[in-house]
């Protein structure tokens, strides 16, 4: 009788132990899922902050406030770095705009070198992202820096490749194509090819007027380059 009772108690203990292990397993599984969700939300919050700062920076850049824009872009980069595995597409875009700000505002001791190095980082990340639009933005930023530091031949090569990529991604006569043609006109003018530069300015102005409006700042910029160059050309 005693042996049967002991055997029954032993079986009960084994069942309770198994149930306890099962409950513990479910508890830790739920805890792990909850922690994963919290981690995702934390990363998402950091990315949202990065996007917010990026948008604020782009608005300042449209007003030529490059130092202030750079500060927002650095903050955006910091948020992405803190988020763990960063969004490479977004990080590349942030670095591409940083390179422009560094050059335009003369930030740091060697803005020419630092802006180009930052543009190179943006291009490397863009290639890893395998996103054609991101690659185009990063390469266009690098082309602008190359032109700004006087490397006109490299800038021209880069812009021509950007033009091909832009047409493949956005089709003919896009805003991006207008911007590329405007910068290509600047390169040609620096090289002394004034007639070719004038033709590129006219194409850029036409496209930008159609895409951004006749009175947009981008259209006015293209028309201003065209008007200034016309004054320097000898009369026909």
mmCIF file of the C-alpha atoms, coordinates in Angstrom:
data_MODEL
# 
_entry.id   MODEL 
# 
loop_
_atom_site.group_PDB 
_atom_site.id 
_atom_site.type_symbol 
_atom_site.label_atom_id 
_atom_site.label_alt_id 
_atom_site.label_comp_id 
_atom_site.label_asym_id 
_atom_site.label_entity_id 
_atom_site.label_seq_id 
_atom_site.pdbx_PDB_ins_code 
_atom_site.Cartn_x 
_atom_site.Cartn_y 
_atom_site.Cartn_z 
_atom_site.occupancy 
_atom_site.B_iso_or_equiv 
_atom_site.pdbx_formal_charge 
_atom_site.auth_seq_id 
_atom_site.auth_comp_id 
_atom_site.auth_asym_id 
_atom_site.auth_atom_id 
_atom_site.pdbx_PDB_model_num 
ATOM 1   C CA . UNK A 1 1   ? 0.000  0.000  0.000   1.00 0.00 ? 1   UNK A CA 1 
ATOM 2   C CA . UNK A 1 2   ? 2.768  2.379  1.006   1.00 0.00 ? 2   UNK A CA 1 
ATOM 3   C CA . UNK A 1 3   ? 4.694  1.530  -2.184  1.00 0.00 ? 3   UNK A CA 1 
ATOM 4   C CA . UNK A 1 4   ? 1.628  2.382  -4.309  1.00 0.00 ? 4   UNK A CA 1 
ATOM 5   C CA . UNK A 1 5   ? 1.211  5.735  -2.520  1.00 0.00 ? 5   UNK A CA 1 
ATOM 6   C CA . UNK A 1 6   ? 4.898  6.577  -2.973  1.00 0.00 ? 6   UNK A CA 1 
ATOM 7   C CA . UNK A 1 7   ? 4.711  5.569  -6.625  1.00 0.00 ? 7   UNK A CA 1 
ATOM 8   C CA . UNK A 1 8   ? 1.660  7.781  -7.107  1.00 0.00 ? 8   UNK A CA 1 
ATOM 9   C CA . UNK A 1 9   ? 3.340  10.711 -5.395  1.00 0.00 ? 9   UNK A CA 1 
ATOM 10  C CA . UNK A 1 10  ? 6.413  10.250 -7.556  1.00 0.00 ? 10  UNK A CA 1 
ATOM 11  C CA . UNK A 1 11  ? 4.305  10.253 -10.733 1.00 0.00 ? 11  UNK A CA 1 
ATOM 12  C CA . UNK A 1 12  ? 2.470  13.362 -9.571  1.00 0.00 ? 12  UNK A CA 1 
ATOM 13  C CA . UNK A 1 13  ? 5.789  15.078 -8.869  1.00 0.00 ? 13  UNK A CA 1 
ATOM 14  C CA . UNK A 1 14  ? 7.039  14.239 -12.356 1.00 0.00 ? 14  UNK A CA 1 
ATOM 15  C CA . UNK A 1 15  ? 3.841  15.600 -13.940 1.00 0.00 ? 15  UNK A CA 1 
ATOM 16  C CA . UNK A 1 16  ? 4.081  18.807 -11.891 1.00 0.00 ? 16  UNK A CA 1 
ATOM 17  C CA . UNK A 1 17  ? 7.741  19.207 -12.814 1.00 0.00 ? 17  UNK A CA 1 
ATOM 18  C CA . UNK A 1 18  ? 6.931  18.781 -16.499 1.00 0.00 ? 18  UNK A CA 1 
ATOM 19  C CA . UNK A 1 19  ? 4.111  21.333 -16.256 1.00 0.00 ? 19  UNK A CA 1 
ATOM 20  C CA . UNK A 1 20  ? 6.430  23.717 -14.429 1.00 0.00 ? 20  UNK A CA 1 
ATOM 21  C CA . UNK A 1 21  ? 9.071  23.414 -17.152 1.00 0.00 ? 21  UNK A CA 1 
ATOM 22  C CA . UNK A 1 22  ? 6.423  23.949 -19.817 1.00 0.00 ? 22  UNK A CA 1 
ATOM 23  C CA . UNK A 1 23  ? 5.144  27.077 -18.074 1.00 0.00 ? 23  UNK A CA 1 
ATOM 24  C CA . UNK A 1 24  ? 8.698  28.397 -17.617 1.00 0.00 ? 24  UNK A CA 1 
ATOM 25  C CA . UNK A 1 25  ? 9.404  27.802 -21.297 1.00 0.00 ? 25  UNK A CA 1 
ATOM 26  C CA . UNK A 1 26  ? 6.253  29.707 -22.305 1.00 0.00 ? 26  UNK A CA 1 
ATOM 27  C CA . UNK A 1 27  ? 7.158  32.531 -19.891 1.00 0.00 ? 27  UNK A CA 1 
ATOM 28  C CA . UNK A 1 28  ? 10.648 32.995 -21.294 1.00 0.00 ? 28  UNK A CA 1 
ATOM 29  C CA . UNK A 1 29  ? 9.334  32.702 -24.855 1.00 0.00 ? 29  UNK A CA 1 
ATOM 30  C CA . UNK A 1 30  ? 6.805  35.476 -24.194 1.00 0.00 ? 30  UNK A CA 1 
ATOM 31  C CA . UNK A 1 31  ? 9.473  37.566 -22.464 1.00 0.00 ? 31  UNK A CA 1 
ATOM 32  C CA . UNK A 1 32  ? 11.756 37.156 -25.470 1.00 0.00 ? 32  UNK A CA 1 
ATOM 33  C CA . UNK A 1 33  ? 8.992  38.165 -27.877 1.00 0.00 ? 33  UNK A CA 1 
ATOM 34  C CA . UNK A 1 34  ? 8.176  41.217 -25.763 1.00 0.00 ? 34  UNK A CA 1 
ATOM 35  C CA . UNK A 1 35  ? 11.832 42.273 -25.625 1.00 0.00 ? 35  UNK A CA 1 
ATOM 36  C CA . UNK A 1 36  ? 12.107 41.832 -29.390 1.00 0.00 ? 36  UNK A CA 1 
ATOM 37  C CA . UNK A 1 37  ? 9.053  44.023 -29.905 1.00 0.00 ? 37  UNK A CA 1 
ATOM 38  C CA . UNK A 1 38  ? 10.467 46.697 -27.593 1.00 0.00 ? 38  UNK A CA 1 
ATOM 39  C CA . UNK A 1 39  ? 13.754 46.559 -29.509 1.00 0.00 ? 39  UNK A CA 1 
ATOM 40  C CA . UNK A 1 40  ? 11.945 46.981 -32.820 1.00 0.00 ? 40  UNK A CA 1 
ATOM 41  C CA . UNK A 1 41  ? 9.985  49.911 -31.459 1.00 0.00 ? 41  UNK A CA 1 
ATOM 42  C CA . UNK A 1 42  ? 13.189 51.494 -30.122 1.00 0.00 ? 42  UNK A CA 1 
ATOM 43  C CA . UNK A 1 43  ? 14.904 51.115 -33.492 1.00 0.00 ? 43  UNK A CA 1 
ATOM 44  C CA . UNK A 1 44  ? 11.822 52.431 -35.243 1.00 0.00 ? 44  UNK A CA 1 
ATOM 45  C CA . UNK A 1 45  ? 11.737 55.473 -32.977 1.00 0.00 ? 45  UNK A CA 1 
ATOM 46  C CA . UNK A 1 46  ? 15.395 56.221 -33.707 1.00 0.00 ? 46  UNK A CA 1 
ATOM 47  C CA . UNK A 1 47  ? 14.770 55.919 -37.426 1.00 0.00 ? 47  UNK A CA 1 
ATOM 48  C CA . UNK A 1 48  ? 11.764 58.239 -37.193 1.00 0.00 ? 48  UNK A CA 1 
ATOM 49  C CA . UNK A 1 49  ? 13.926 60.822 -35.416 1.00 0.00 ? 49  UNK A CA 1 
ATOM 50  C CA . UNK A 1 50  ? 16.555 60.446 -38.133 1.00 0.00 ? 50  UNK A CA 1 
ATOM 51  C CA . UNK A 1 51  ? 13.949 61.004 -40.859 1.00 0.00 ? 51  UNK A CA 1 
ATOM 52  C CA . UNK A 1 52  ? 12.565 64.056 -39.054 1.00 0.00 ? 52  UNK A CA 1 
ATOM 53  C CA . UNK A 1 53  ? 16.038 65.623 -38.772 1.00 0.00 ? 53  UNK A CA 1 
ATOM 54  C CA . UNK A 1 54  ? 16.805 64.753 -42.398 1.00 0.00 ? 54  UNK A CA 1 
ATOM 55  C CA . UNK A 1 55  ? 13.655 66.544 -43.594 1.00 0.00 ? 55  UNK A CA 1 
ATOM 56  C CA . UNK A 1 56  ? 14.458 69.608 -41.479 1.00 0.00 ? 56  UNK A CA 1 
ATOM 57  C CA . UNK A 1 57  ? 17.970 69.654 -42.959 1.00 0.00 ? 57  UNK A CA 1 
ATOM 58  C CA . UNK A 1 58  ? 16.668 69.503 -46.522 1.00 0.00 ? 58  UNK A CA 1 
ATOM 59  C CA . UNK A 1 59  ? 14.378 72.453 -45.811 1.00 0.00 ? 59  UNK A CA 1 
ATOM 60  C CA . UNK A 1 60  ? 17.327 74.488 -44.513 1.00 0.00 ? 60  UNK A CA 1 
ATOM 61  C CA . UNK A 1 61  ? 19.399 73.517 -47.546 1.00 0.00 ? 61  UNK A CA 1 
ATOM 62  C CA . UNK A 1 62  ? 16.702 74.909 -49.819 1.00 0.00 ? 62  UNK A CA 1 
ATOM 63  C CA . UNK A 1 63  ? 17.262 78.221 -48.012 1.00 0.00 ? 63  UNK A CA 1 
ATOM 64  C CA . UNK A 1 64  ? 21.076 77.907 -48.350 1.00 0.00 ? 64  UNK A CA 1 
ATOM 65  C CA . UNK A 1 65  ? 21.453 77.514 -44.567 1.00 0.00 ? 65  UNK A CA 1 
ATOM 66  C CA . UNK A 1 66  ? 24.085 74.809 -44.854 1.00 0.00 ? 66  UNK A CA 1 
ATOM 67  C CA . UNK A 1 67  ? 25.617 74.996 -41.388 1.00 0.00 ? 67  UNK A CA 1 
ATOM 68  C CA . UNK A 1 68  ? 22.252 74.541 -39.690 1.00 0.00 ? 68  UNK A CA 1 
ATOM 69  C CA . UNK A 1 69  ? 21.369 71.773 -42.143 1.00 0.00 ? 69  UNK A CA 1 
ATOM 70  C CA . UNK A 1 70  ? 24.643 70.000 -41.376 1.00 0.00 ? 70  UNK A CA 1 
ATOM 71  C CA . UNK A 1 71  ? 23.833 69.999 -37.649 1.00 0.00 ? 71  UNK A CA 1 
ATOM 72  C CA . UNK A 1 72  ? 20.488 68.305 -38.295 1.00 0.00 ? 72  UNK A CA 1 
ATOM 73  C CA . UNK A 1 73  ? 22.131 65.784 -40.617 1.00 0.00 ? 73  UNK A CA 1 
ATOM 74  C CA . UNK A 1 74  ? 24.751 64.879 -37.999 1.00 0.00 ? 74  UNK A CA 1 
ATOM 75  C CA . UNK A 1 75  ? 21.944 64.367 -35.476 1.00 0.00 ? 75  UNK A CA 1 
ATOM 76  C CA . UNK A 1 76  ? 20.130 62.151 -37.997 1.00 0.00 ? 76  UNK A CA 1 
ATOM 77  C CA . UNK A 1 77  ? 23.288 60.105 -38.537 1.00 0.00 ? 77  UNK A CA 1 
ATOM 78  C CA . UNK A 1 78  ? 23.640 59.692 -34.773 1.00 0.00 ? 78  UNK A CA 1 
ATOM 79  C CA . UNK A 1 79  ? 20.094 58.400 -34.384 1.00 0.00 ? 79  UNK A CA 1 
ATOM 80  C CA . UNK A 1 80  ? 20.640 55.815 -37.111 1.00 0.00 ? 80  UNK A CA 1 
ATOM 81  C CA . UNK A 1 81  ? 23.927 54.686 -35.581 1.00 0.00 ? 81  UNK A CA 1 
ATOM 82  C CA . UNK A 1 82  ? 22.202 54.268 -32.197 1.00 0.00 ? 82  UNK A CA 1 
ATOM 83  C CA . UNK A 1 83  ? 19.418 52.207 -33.759 1.00 0.00 ? 83  UNK A CA 1 
ATOM 84  C CA . UNK A 1 84  ? 21.677 49.192 -34.257 1.00 0.00 ? 84  UNK A CA 1 
ATOM 85  C CA . UNK A 1 85  ? 21.623 47.967 -37.850 1.00 0.00 ? 85  UNK A CA 1 
ATOM 86  C CA . UNK A 1 86  ? 21.014 51.222 -39.748 1.00 0.00 ? 86  UNK A CA 1 
ATOM 87  C CA . UNK A 1 87  ? 18.874 51.764 -42.803 1.00 0.00 ? 87  UNK A CA 1 
ATOM 88  C CA . UNK A 1 88  ? 21.620 51.963 -45.431 1.00 0.00 ? 88  UNK A CA 1 
ATOM 89  C CA . UNK A 1 89  ? 19.423 53.777 -47.945 1.00 0.00 ? 89  UNK A CA 1 
ATOM 90  C CA . UNK A 1 90  ? 18.586 56.524 -45.468 1.00 0.00 ? 90  UNK A CA 1 
ATOM 91  C CA . UNK A 1 91  ? 22.124 56.719 -44.089 1.00 0.00 ? 91  UNK A CA 1 
ATOM 92  C CA . UNK A 1 92  ? 23.534 57.091 -47.611 1.00 0.00 ? 92  UNK A CA 1 
ATOM 93  C CA . UNK A 1 93  ? 21.087 59.936 -48.319 1.00 0.00 ? 93  UNK A CA 1 
ATOM 94  C CA . UNK A 1 94  ? 22.069 61.660 -45.065 1.00 0.00 ? 94  UNK A CA 1 
ATOM 95  C CA . UNK A 1 95  ? 25.786 61.416 -45.867 1.00 0.00 ? 95  UNK A CA 1 
ATOM 96  C CA . UNK A 1 96  ? 25.250 62.616 -49.446 1.00 0.00 ? 96  UNK A CA 1 
ATOM 97  C CA . UNK A 1 97  ? 23.609 65.796 -48.163 1.00 0.00 ? 97  UNK A CA 1 
ATOM 98  C CA . UNK A 1 98  ? 26.252 66.154 -45.455 1.00 0.00 ? 98  UNK A CA 1 
ATOM 99  C CA . UNK A 1 99  ? 28.937 66.234 -48.142 1.00 0.00 ? 99  UNK A CA 1 
ATOM 100 C CA . UNK A 1 100 ? 27.185 69.140 -49.876 1.00 0.00 ? 100 UNK A CA 1 
ATOM 101 C CA . UNK A 1 101 ? 26.806 71.030 -46.593 1.00 0.00 ? 101 UNK A CA 1 
ATOM 102 C CA . UNK A 1 102 ? 30.464 70.518 -45.646 1.00 0.00 ? 102 UNK A CA 1 
ATOM 103 C CA . UNK A 1 103 ? 31.574 71.915 -48.985 1.00 0.00 ? 103 UNK A CA 1 
ATOM 104 C CA . UNK A 1 104 ? 29.094 74.791 -49.208 1.00 0.00 ? 104 UNK A CA 1 
ATOM 105 C CA . UNK A 1 105 ? 29.545 75.962 -45.609 1.00 0.00 ? 105 UNK A CA 1 
ATOM 106 C CA . UNK A 1 106 ? 33.303 75.280 -45.469 1.00 0.00 ? 106 UNK A CA 1 
ATOM 107 C CA . UNK A 1 107 ? 32.918 73.086 -42.388 1.00 0.00 ? 107 UNK A CA 1 
ATOM 108 C CA . UNK A 1 108 ? 36.085 71.754 -40.747 1.00 0.00 ? 108 UNK A CA 1 
ATOM 109 C CA . UNK A 1 109 ? 39.759 72.335 -41.443 1.00 0.00 ? 109 UNK A CA 1 
ATOM 110 C CA . UNK A 1 110 ? 39.747 70.684 -44.868 1.00 0.00 ? 110 UNK A CA 1 
ATOM 111 C CA . UNK A 1 111 ? 36.230 70.997 -46.315 1.00 0.00 ? 111 UNK A CA 1 
ATOM 112 C CA . UNK A 1 112 ? 37.277 69.955 -49.843 1.00 0.00 ? 112 UNK A CA 1 
ATOM 113 C CA . UNK A 1 113 ? 38.830 66.714 -48.622 1.00 0.00 ? 113 UNK A CA 1 
ATOM 114 C CA . UNK A 1 114 ? 36.163 66.014 -45.990 1.00 0.00 ? 114 UNK A CA 1 
ATOM 115 C CA . UNK A 1 115 ? 33.230 66.682 -48.318 1.00 0.00 ? 115 UNK A CA 1 
ATOM 116 C CA . UNK A 1 116 ? 34.620 64.321 -50.959 1.00 0.00 ? 116 UNK A CA 1 
ATOM 117 C CA . UNK A 1 117 ? 35.361 61.641 -48.354 1.00 0.00 ? 117 UNK A CA 1 
ATOM 118 C CA . UNK A 1 118 ? 31.796 61.923 -47.035 1.00 0.00 ? 118 UNK A CA 1 
ATOM 119 C CA . UNK A 1 119 ? 30.401 61.663 -50.578 1.00 0.00 ? 119 UNK A CA 1 
ATOM 120 C CA . UNK A 1 120 ? 32.503 58.532 -51.099 1.00 0.00 ? 120 UNK A CA 1 
ATOM 121 C CA . UNK A 1 121 ? 31.011 57.003 -47.936 1.00 0.00 ? 121 UNK A CA 1 
ATOM 122 C CA . UNK A 1 122 ? 27.540 57.841 -49.223 1.00 0.00 ? 122 UNK A CA 1 
ATOM 123 C CA . UNK A 1 123 ? 28.290 56.106 -52.539 1.00 0.00 ? 123 UNK A CA 1 
ATOM 124 C CA . UNK A 1 124 ? 29.637 52.976 -50.826 1.00 0.00 ? 124 UNK A CA 1 
ATOM 125 C CA . UNK A 1 125 ? 26.508 52.666 -48.695 1.00 0.00 ? 125 UNK A CA 1 
ATOM 126 C CA . UNK A 1 126 ? 24.298 53.363 -51.711 1.00 0.00 ? 126 UNK A CA 1 
ATOM 127 C CA . UNK A 1 127 ? 25.878 50.462 -53.604 1.00 0.00 ? 127 UNK A CA 1 
ATOM 128 C CA . UNK A 1 128 ? 25.253 48.192 -50.613 1.00 0.00 ? 128 UNK A CA 1 
ATOM 129 C CA . UNK A 1 129 ? 21.617 49.280 -50.503 1.00 0.00 ? 129 UNK A CA 1 
ATOM 130 C CA . UNK A 1 130 ? 21.201 48.287 -54.189 1.00 0.00 ? 130 UNK A CA 1 
ATOM 131 C CA . UNK A 1 131 ? 18.692 51.120 -54.538 1.00 0.00 ? 131 UNK A CA 1 
ATOM 132 C CA . UNK A 1 132 ? 19.105 52.911 -57.882 1.00 0.00 ? 132 UNK A CA 1 
ATOM 133 C CA . UNK A 1 133 ? 17.620 56.198 -56.641 1.00 0.00 ? 133 UNK A CA 1 
ATOM 134 C CA . UNK A 1 134 ? 19.945 56.217 -53.649 1.00 0.00 ? 134 UNK A CA 1 
ATOM 135 C CA . UNK A 1 135 ? 22.919 55.428 -55.897 1.00 0.00 ? 135 UNK A CA 1 
ATOM 136 C CA . UNK A 1 136 ? 21.916 58.299 -58.187 1.00 0.00 ? 136 UNK A CA 1 
ATOM 137 C CA . UNK A 1 137 ? 21.630 60.780 -55.294 1.00 0.00 ? 137 UNK A CA 1 
ATOM 138 C CA . UNK A 1 138 ? 24.999 59.769 -53.831 1.00 0.00 ? 138 UNK A CA 1 
ATOM 139 C CA . UNK A 1 139 ? 26.802 59.902 -57.175 1.00 0.00 ? 139 UNK A CA 1 
ATOM 140 C CA . UNK A 1 140 ? 25.224 63.246 -58.026 1.00 0.00 ? 140 UNK A CA 1 
ATOM 141 C CA . UNK A 1 141 ? 26.450 64.659 -54.707 1.00 0.00 ? 141 UNK A CA 1 
ATOM 142 C CA . UNK A 1 142 ? 29.941 63.348 -55.455 1.00 0.00 ? 142 UNK A CA 1 
ATOM 143 C CA . UNK A 1 143 ? 29.828 64.899 -58.930 1.00 0.00 ? 143 UNK A CA 1 
ATOM 144 C CA . UNK A 1 144 ? 28.890 68.289 -57.448 1.00 0.00 ? 144 UNK A CA 1 
ATOM 145 C CA . UNK A 1 145 ? 31.800 68.088 -55.004 1.00 0.00 ? 145 UNK A CA 1 
ATOM 146 C CA . UNK A 1 146 ? 34.231 67.079 -57.755 1.00 0.00 ? 146 UNK A CA 1 
ATOM 147 C CA . UNK A 1 147 ? 33.117 70.035 -59.859 1.00 0.00 ? 147 UNK A CA 1 
ATOM 148 C CA . UNK A 1 148 ? 33.396 72.358 -56.868 1.00 0.00 ? 148 UNK A CA 1 
ATOM 149 C CA . UNK A 1 149 ? 36.982 71.366 -56.105 1.00 0.00 ? 149 UNK A CA 1 
ATOM 150 C CA . UNK A 1 150 ? 38.040 71.769 -59.735 1.00 0.00 ? 150 UNK A CA 1 
ATOM 151 C CA . UNK A 1 151 ? 38.158 68.120 -60.818 1.00 0.00 ? 151 UNK A CA 1 
ATOM 152 C CA . UNK A 1 152 ? 36.072 68.909 -63.883 1.00 0.00 ? 152 UNK A CA 1 
ATOM 153 C CA . UNK A 1 153 ? 36.992 65.826 -65.932 1.00 0.00 ? 153 UNK A CA 1 
ATOM 154 C CA . UNK A 1 154 ? 36.004 63.444 -63.144 1.00 0.00 ? 154 UNK A CA 1 
ATOM 155 C CA . UNK A 1 155 ? 32.887 65.529 -62.498 1.00 0.00 ? 155 UNK A CA 1 
ATOM 156 C CA . UNK A 1 156 ? 31.888 65.336 -66.168 1.00 0.00 ? 156 UNK A CA 1 
ATOM 157 C CA . UNK A 1 157 ? 32.334 61.551 -66.235 1.00 0.00 ? 157 UNK A CA 1 
ATOM 158 C CA . UNK A 1 158 ? 30.297 61.204 -63.054 1.00 0.00 ? 158 UNK A CA 1 
ATOM 159 C CA . UNK A 1 159 ? 27.511 63.476 -64.318 1.00 0.00 ? 159 UNK A CA 1 
ATOM 160 C CA . UNK A 1 160 ? 27.223 61.619 -67.625 1.00 0.00 ? 160 UNK A CA 1 
ATOM 161 C CA . UNK A 1 161 ? 26.806 58.360 -65.731 1.00 0.00 ? 161 UNK A CA 1 
ATOM 162 C CA . UNK A 1 162 ? 24.252 60.045 -63.456 1.00 0.00 ? 162 UNK A CA 1 
ATOM 163 C CA . UNK A 1 163 ? 22.375 61.192 -66.567 1.00 0.00 ? 163 UNK A CA 1 
ATOM 164 C CA . UNK A 1 164 ? 22.160 57.630 -67.883 1.00 0.00 ? 164 UNK A CA 1 
ATOM 165 C CA . UNK A 1 165 ? 21.041 56.316 -64.494 1.00 0.00 ? 165 UNK A CA 1 
ATOM 166 C CA . UNK A 1 166 ? 18.466 59.101 -64.129 1.00 0.00 ? 166 UNK A CA 1 
ATOM 167 C CA . UNK A 1 167 ? 16.918 58.299 -67.502 1.00 0.00 ? 167 UNK A CA 1 
ATOM 168 C CA . UNK A 1 168 ? 16.826 54.596 -66.613 1.00 0.00 ? 168 UNK A CA 1 
ATOM 169 C CA . UNK A 1 169 ? 15.134 55.262 -63.252 1.00 0.00 ? 169 UNK A CA 1 
ATOM 170 C CA . UNK A 1 170 ? 12.896 58.262 -63.941 1.00 0.00 ? 170 UNK A CA 1 
ATOM 171 C CA . UNK A 1 171 ? 12.622 58.357 -67.733 1.00 0.00 ? 171 UNK A CA 1 
ATOM 172 C CA . UNK A 1 172 ? 13.296 61.330 -69.987 1.00 0.00 ? 172 UNK A CA 1 
ATOM 173 C CA . UNK A 1 173 ? 13.035 65.003 -68.893 1.00 0.00 ? 173 UNK A CA 1 
ATOM 174 C CA . UNK A 1 174 ? 12.698 64.394 -65.145 1.00 0.00 ? 174 UNK A CA 1 
ATOM 175 C CA . UNK A 1 175 ? 13.571 66.953 -62.458 1.00 0.00 ? 175 UNK A CA 1 
ATOM 176 C CA . UNK A 1 176 ? 16.706 64.927 -61.749 1.00 0.00 ? 176 UNK A CA 1 
ATOM 177 C CA . UNK A 1 177 ? 17.746 65.177 -65.404 1.00 0.00 ? 177 UNK A CA 1 
ATOM 178 C CA . UNK A 1 178 ? 17.261 68.954 -65.332 1.00 0.00 ? 178 UNK A CA 1 
ATOM 179 C CA . UNK A 1 179 ? 19.504 69.246 -62.285 1.00 0.00 ? 179 UNK A CA 1 
ATOM 180 C CA . UNK A 1 180 ? 22.170 67.042 -63.832 1.00 0.00 ? 180 UNK A CA 1 
ATOM 181 C CA . UNK A 1 181 ? 22.149 69.035 -67.081 1.00 0.00 ? 181 UNK A CA 1 
ATOM 182 C CA . UNK A 1 182 ? 22.509 72.282 -65.142 1.00 0.00 ? 182 UNK A CA 1 
ATOM 183 C CA . UNK A 1 183 ? 25.598 70.968 -63.357 1.00 0.00 ? 183 UNK A CA 1 
ATOM 184 C CA . UNK A 1 184 ? 26.955 69.508 -66.570 1.00 0.00 ? 184 UNK A CA 1 
ATOM 185 C CA . UNK A 1 185 ? 26.593 72.965 -68.115 1.00 0.00 ? 185 UNK A CA 1 
ATOM 186 C CA . UNK A 1 186 ? 28.688 74.413 -65.289 1.00 0.00 ? 186 UNK A CA 1 
ATOM 187 C CA . UNK A 1 187 ? 31.379 71.806 -65.931 1.00 0.00 ? 187 UNK A CA 1 
ATOM 188 C CA . UNK A 1 188 ? 31.417 72.589 -69.661 1.00 0.00 ? 188 UNK A CA 1 
ATOM 189 C CA . UNK A 1 189 ? 31.635 76.309 -68.942 1.00 0.00 ? 189 UNK A CA 1 
ATOM 190 C CA . UNK A 1 190 ? 34.577 75.746 -66.589 1.00 0.00 ? 190 UNK A CA 1 
ATOM 191 C CA . UNK A 1 191 ? 36.263 73.776 -69.363 1.00 0.00 ? 191 UNK A CA 1 
ATOM 192 C CA . UNK A 1 192 ? 35.762 76.684 -71.782 1.00 0.00 ? 192 UNK A CA 1 
ATOM 193 C CA . UNK A 1 193 ? 33.081 74.982 -73.898 1.00 0.00 ? 193 UNK A CA 1 
ATOM 194 C CA . UNK A 1 194 ? 30.688 77.918 -73.740 1.00 0.00 ? 194 UNK A CA 1 
ATOM 195 C CA . UNK A 1 195 ? 28.357 77.032 -76.608 1.00 0.00 ? 195 UNK A CA 1 
ATOM 196 C CA . UNK A 1 196 ? 27.891 73.527 -75.260 1.00 0.00 ? 196 UNK A CA 1 
ATOM 197 C CA . UNK A 1 197 ? 27.343 74.941 -71.778 1.00 0.00 ? 197 UNK A CA 1 
ATOM 198 C CA . UNK A 1 198 ? 24.715 77.340 -73.114 1.00 0.00 ? 198 UNK A CA 1 
ATOM 199 C CA . UNK A 1 199 ? 22.858 74.492 -74.808 1.00 0.00 ? 199 UNK A CA 1 
ATOM 200 C CA . UNK A 1 200 ? 22.875 72.492 -71.558 1.00 0.00 ? 200 UNK A CA 1 
ATOM 201 C CA . UNK A 1 201 ? 21.611 75.493 -69.562 1.00 0.00 ? 201 UNK A CA 1 
ATOM 202 C CA . UNK A 1 202 ? 18.727 75.932 -72.013 1.00 0.00 ? 202 UNK A CA 1 
ATOM 203 C CA . UNK A 1 203 ? 17.803 72.254 -71.776 1.00 0.00 ? 203 UNK A CA 1 
ATOM 204 C CA . UNK A 1 204 ? 17.974 72.380 -67.986 1.00 0.00 ? 204 UNK A CA 1 
ATOM 205 C CA . UNK A 1 205 ? 15.843 75.534 -67.787 1.00 0.00 ? 205 UNK A CA 1 
ATOM 206 C CA . UNK A 1 206 ? 13.222 74.025 -70.094 1.00 0.00 ? 206 UNK A CA 1 
ATOM 207 C CA . UNK A 1 207 ? 12.973 70.790 -68.126 1.00 0.00 ? 207 UNK A CA 1 
ATOM 208 C CA . UNK A 1 208 ? 12.957 72.487 -64.716 1.00 0.00 ? 208 UNK A CA 1 
ATOM 209 C CA . UNK A 1 209 ? 10.297 74.975 -65.834 1.00 0.00 ? 209 UNK A CA 1 
ATOM 210 C CA . UNK A 1 210 ? 8.090  72.095 -66.978 1.00 0.00 ? 210 UNK A CA 1 
ATOM 211 C CA . UNK A 1 211 ? 8.663  70.026 -63.838 1.00 0.00 ? 211 UNK A CA 1 
ATOM 212 C CA . UNK A 1 212 ? 9.007  72.566 -61.038 1.00 0.00 ? 212 UNK A CA 1 
ATOM 213 C CA . UNK A 1 213 ? 7.248  75.615 -62.499 1.00 0.00 ? 213 UNK A CA 1 
ATOM 214 C CA . UNK A 1 214 ? 8.383  78.661 -64.458 1.00 0.00 ? 214 UNK A CA 1 
ATOM 215 C CA . UNK A 1 215 ? 8.857  80.700 -61.292 1.00 0.00 ? 215 UNK A CA 1 
ATOM 216 C CA . UNK A 1 216 ? 10.582 78.051 -59.169 1.00 0.00 ? 216 UNK A CA 1 
ATOM 217 C CA . UNK A 1 217 ? 13.993 78.774 -57.691 1.00 0.00 ? 217 UNK A CA 1 
ATOM 218 C CA . UNK A 1 218 ? 15.568 75.961 -59.692 1.00 0.00 ? 218 UNK A CA 1 
ATOM 219 C CA . UNK A 1 219 ? 14.225 77.325 -62.974 1.00 0.00 ? 219 UNK A CA 1 
ATOM 220 C CA . UNK A 1 220 ? 15.416 80.824 -62.075 1.00 0.00 ? 220 UNK A CA 1 
ATOM 221 C CA . UNK A 1 221 ? 18.878 79.475 -61.281 1.00 0.00 ? 221 UNK A CA 1 
ATOM 222 C CA . UNK A 1 222 ? 19.163 77.724 -64.659 1.00 0.00 ? 222 UNK A CA 1 
ATOM 223 C CA . UNK A 1 223 ? 17.944 80.852 -66.466 1.00 0.00 ? 223 UNK A CA 1 
ATOM 224 C CA . UNK A 1 224 ? 20.410 83.003 -64.521 1.00 0.00 ? 224 UNK A CA 1 
ATOM 225 C CA . UNK A 1 225 ? 23.354 80.830 -65.590 1.00 0.00 ? 225 UNK A CA 1 
ATOM 226 C CA . UNK A 1 226 ? 22.105 81.033 -69.159 1.00 0.00 ? 226 UNK A CA 1 
ATOM 227 C CA . UNK A 1 227 ? 21.746 84.837 -69.046 1.00 0.00 ? 227 UNK A CA 1 
ATOM 228 C CA . UNK A 1 228 ? 25.194 85.360 -67.508 1.00 0.00 ? 228 UNK A CA 1 
ATOM 229 C CA . UNK A 1 229 ? 26.845 83.169 -70.107 1.00 0.00 ? 229 UNK A CA 1 
ATOM 230 C CA . UNK A 1 230 ? 25.062 84.956 -72.956 1.00 0.00 ? 230 UNK A CA 1 
ATOM 231 C CA . UNK A 1 231 ? 26.567 88.247 -71.772 1.00 0.00 ? 231 UNK A CA 1 
ATOM 232 C CA . UNK A 1 232 ? 30.060 86.765 -72.020 1.00 0.00 ? 232 UNK A CA 1 
ATOM 233 C CA . UNK A 1 233 ? 29.613 85.337 -75.499 1.00 0.00 ? 233 UNK A CA 1 
ATOM 234 C CA . UNK A 1 234 ? 30.646 87.473 -78.477 1.00 0.00 ? 234 UNK A CA 1 
ATOM 235 C CA . UNK A 1 235 ? 27.741 88.772 -80.574 1.00 0.00 ? 235 UNK A CA 1 
ATOM 236 C CA . UNK A 1 236 ? 26.663 86.469 -83.379 1.00 0.00 ? 236 UNK A CA 1 
# 
